[in-house]
């Protein structure tokens, strides 16, 4: 750590070495050629952040110098080297959560797991980091490559993970359908030279054509949007049941039942 | 006007996706005071926008493993139960006192949020802490939501982060995952009453969907502390609104 003293002096000169740390890291790393970015971040972070600041420093540096998909490497290398003493969980969690925005959190943590802290803490560290970066169904995927918890079936496709992907697809589908219908409604009104007119009507009247086409499309769009979260709860019930999580399945079923009660009570009031 | 509504929705959707509160706190006053939309219609449109924010952002958050689906479902159970109870007991609750209390509480919460370390130390490697507390608060948030006219996000996000040890970004993403469900139950009632103005809702909701998608992509890139500060600003705005209502002040007098 010959550079540590030098870095500290620089920061003392600026009067605020804590705030300046990311800049210090960024400076050498920014000039690195692409395949040396990870090394630059790691080396810089190791020098300026030996005392618990690893997470912030790595975050700031990696986010700026490794925006092109190299975040995983940068985070893995930096976290493994600057936090060998039990702090890896914090560093990996914070860094991966911040620098891996496009679903790369799993990659970052997985890579960190494989590299791992050198002192046998890999399992605990990764489990803790994975639980926070990927707090739910992704944990199994994230923990790939490290000792599995007792009772886990190695290599098995996590049904909860698959279920969550199904939930995400359902949400995306509902949103896309609603957006498409609303866009068509607005375009229809614009082409017709007018505006959407009217308020929501009962389905029977909608089907009878009481509303004009643009307004009918708008109502259908809003309806599909409103149904999406309810469908999501129903799907979650099935997902948890299939994954063998009876308690969670019961919770989801209870949410669905309460929602139906709320709807019935609201309809009775209305 | 449709373009302005779209842009307003986009702003509210982006903000809502970032801080996990649905954007109603911005949209209702904006639609009512800015666009002259009747209050009940503004609330109905805002509920649609909450669903749009929730579904639009949660699609990304769930895919990326950023929200805690298990925790979300557990807290949602208590929120919905609280909301049902709240709808029964709301008339007998001291509304003005609760508004003033909520307004005062926001100051305490904002102070705690801003004093939290920049690094998300609230996230505990051991997982979620104090789940019973979170469930109790969710129940209370559900019960109060109808009385105070707020969603559960402004209450649940700080509790998840400060009390339950959930990292701030996971808390906002999980809140986003939850808020659409309770809003959906209410929006059907408003729609059945014919209070959902399609001319206002269509462009606004479309804007919110675009904004929520943008916010969900932006969120991982925004430093946690900046998000906390943004959340604190929104919470202060909401607290001021609650205090004003509790004191009988009419914002419309200023317009």
Boltz contact constraints between the chains, C-beta under 6 A:
constraints:
  - contact:
      token1: [A, 55]
      token2: [B, 119]
      max_distance: 6.0
  - contact:
      token1: [A, 56]
      token2: [B, 119]
      max_distance: 6.0
  - contact:
      token1: [A, 89]
      token2: [B, 125]
      max_distance: 6.0
  - contact:
      token1: [A, 94]
      token2: [B, 119]
      max_distance: 6.0
  - contact:
      token1: [A, 94]
      token2: [B, 120]
      max_distance: 6.0
  - contact:
      token1: [A, 101]
      token2: [B, 220]
      max_distance: 6.0
  - contact:
      token1: [A, 101]
      token2: [B, 221]
      max_distance: 6.0
  - contact:
      token1: [A, 103]
      token2: [B, 64]
      max_distance: 6.0
  - contact:
      token1: [A, 128]
      token2: [B, 125]
      max_distance: 6.0
  - contact:
      token1: [A, 131]
      token2: [B, 127]
      max_distance: 6.0
  - contact:
      token1: [A, 132]
      token2: [B, 123]
      max_distance: 6.0
  - contact:
      token1: [A, 132]
      token2: [B, 167]
      max_distance: 6.0
  - contact:
      token1: [A, 134]
      token2: [B, 65]
      max_distance: 6.0
  - contact:
      token1: [A, 135]
      token2: [B, 68]
      max_distance: 6.0
  - contact:
      token1: [A, 135]
      token2: [B, 170]
      max_distance: 6.0
  - contact:
      token1: [A, 136]
      token2: [B, 68]
      max_distance: 6.0
  - contact:
      token1: [A, 136]
      token2: [B, 69]
      max_distance: 6.0
  - contact:
      token1: [A, 136]
      token2: [B, 70]
      max_distance: 6.0
  - contact:
      token1: [A, 138]
      token2: [B, 65]
      max_distance: 6.0
  - contact:
      token1: [A, 164]
      token2: [B, 62]
      max_distance: 6.0
  - contact:
      token1: [A, 167]
      token2: [B, 62]
      max_distance: 6.0
  - contact:
      token1: [A, 168]
      token2: [B, 59]
      max_distance: 6.0
  - contact:
      token1: [A, 168]
      token2: [B, 62]
      max_distance: 6.0
  - contact:
      token1: [A, 168]
      token2: [B, 63]
      max_distance: 6.0
  - contact:
      token1: [A, 171]
      token2: [B, 55]
      max_distance: 6.0
  - contact:
      token1: [A, 171]
      token2: [B, 58]
      max_distance: 6.0
  - contact:
      token1: [A, 171]
      token2: [B, 59]
      max_distance: 6.0
  - contact:
      token1: [A, 172]
      token2: [B, 59]
      max_distance: 6.0
  - contact:
      token1: [A, 174]
      token2: [B, 55]
      max_distance: 6.0
  - contact:
      token1: [A, 175]
      token2: [B, 55]
      max_distance: 6.0
  - contact:
      token1: [A, 175]
      token2: [B, 56]
      max_distance: 6.0
  - contact:
      token1: [A, 175]
      token2: [B, 59]
      max_distance: 6.0
  - contact:
      token1: [A, 175]
      token2: [B, 209]
      max_distance: 6.0
  - contact:
      token1: [A, 179]
      token2: [B, 209]
      max_distance: 6.0
  - contact:
      token1: [A, 182]
      token2: [B, 202]
      max_distance: 6.0
  - contact:
      token1: [A, 182]
      token2: [B, 206]
      max_distance: 6.0
  - contact:
      token1: [A, 185]
      token2: [B, 202]
      max_distance: 6.0
  - contact:
      token1: [A, 186]
      token2: [B, 202]
      max_distance: 6.0
  - contact:
      token1: [A, 195]
      token2: [B, 199]
      max_distance: 6.0
  - contact:
      token1: [A, 196]
      token2: [B, 198]
      max_distance: 6.0
  - contact:
      token1: [A, 196]
      token2: [B, 199]
      max_distance: 6.0
  - contact:
      token1: [A, 196]
      token2: [B, 202]
      max_distance: 6.0
  - contact:
      token1: [A, 198]
      token2: [B, 198]
      max_distance: 6.0
  - contact:
      token1: [A, 199]
      token2: [B, 194]
      max_distance: 6.0
  - contact:
      token1: [A, 199]
      token2: [B, 196]
      max_distance: 6.0
  - contact:
      token1: [A, 199]
      token2: [B, 197]
      max_distance: 6.0
  - contact:
      token1: [A, 200]
      token2: [B, 191]
      max_distance: 6.0
  - contact:
      token1: [A, 200]
      token2: [B, 196]
      max_distance: 6.0
  - contact:
      token1: [A, 215]
      token2: [B, 198]
      max_distance: 6.0
  - contact:
      token1: [A, 218]
      token2: [B, 198]
      max_distance: 6.0
  - contact:
      token1: [A, 218]
      token2: [B, 202]
      max_distance: 6.0
  - contact:
      token1: [A, 222]
      token2: [B, 48]
      max_distance: 6.0
  - contact:
      token1: [A, 222]
      token2: [B, 201]
      max_distance: 6.0
  - contact:
      token1: [A, 225]
      token2: [B, 51]
      max_distance: 6.0
  - contact:
      token1: [A, 226]
      token2: [B, 51]
      max_distance: 6.0
  - contact:
      token1: [A, 226]
      token2: [B, 184]
      max_distance: 6.0
  - contact:
      token1: [A, 226]
      token2: [B, 187]
      max_distance: 6.0
  - contact:
      token1: [A, 228]
      token2: [B, 55]
      max_distance: 6.0
  - contact:
      token1: [A, 229]
      token2: [B, 180]
      max_distance: 6.0
  - contact:
      token1: [A, 229]
      token2: [B, 181]
      max_distance: 6.0
  - contact:
      token1: [A, 229]
      token2: [B, 184]
      max_distance: 6.0
  - contact:
      token1: [A, 230]
      token2: [B, 184]
      max_distance: 6.0
  - contact:
      token1: [A, 248]
      token2: [B, 70]
      max_distance: 6.0
  - contact:
      token1: [A, 251]
      token2: [B, 73]
      max_distance: 6.0
  - contact:
      token1: [A, 251]
      token2: [B, 74]
      max_distance: 6.0
  - contact:
      token1: [A, 251]
      token2: [B, 77]
      max_distance: 6.0
  - contact:
      token1: [A, 252]
      token2: [B, 73]
      max_distance: 6.0
  - contact:
      token1: [A, 254]
      token2: [B, 77]
      max_distance: 6.0
  - contact:
      token1: [A, 255]
      token2: [B, 76]
      max_distance: 6.0
  - contact:
      token1: [A, 255]
      token2: [B, 77]
      max_distance: 6.0
  - contact:
      token1: [A, 255]
      token2: [B, 80]
      max_distance: 6.0
  - contact:
      token1: [A, 258]
      token2: [B, 80]
      max_distance: 6.0
  - contact:
      token1: [A, 258]
      token2: [B, 81]
      max_distance: 6.0
  - contact:
      token1: [A, 259]
      token2: [B, 185]
      max_distance: 6.0
  - contact:
      token1: [A, 262]
      token2: [B, 84]
      max_distance: 6.0
  - contact:
      token1: [A, 262]
      token2: [B, 185]
      max_distance: 6.0
  - contact:
      token1: [A, 263]
      token2: [B, 185]
      max_distance: 6.0
  - contact:
      token1: [A, 263]
      token2: [B, 188]
      max_distance: 6.0
  - contact:
      token1: [A, 266]
      token2: [B, 189]
      max_distance: 6.0
  - contact:
      token1: [A, 270]
      token2: [B, 189]
      max_distance: 6.0
  - contact:
      token1: [A, 270]
      token2: [B, 192]
      max_distance: 6.0
  - contact:
      token1: [A, 270]
      token2: [B, 193]
      max_distance: 6.0
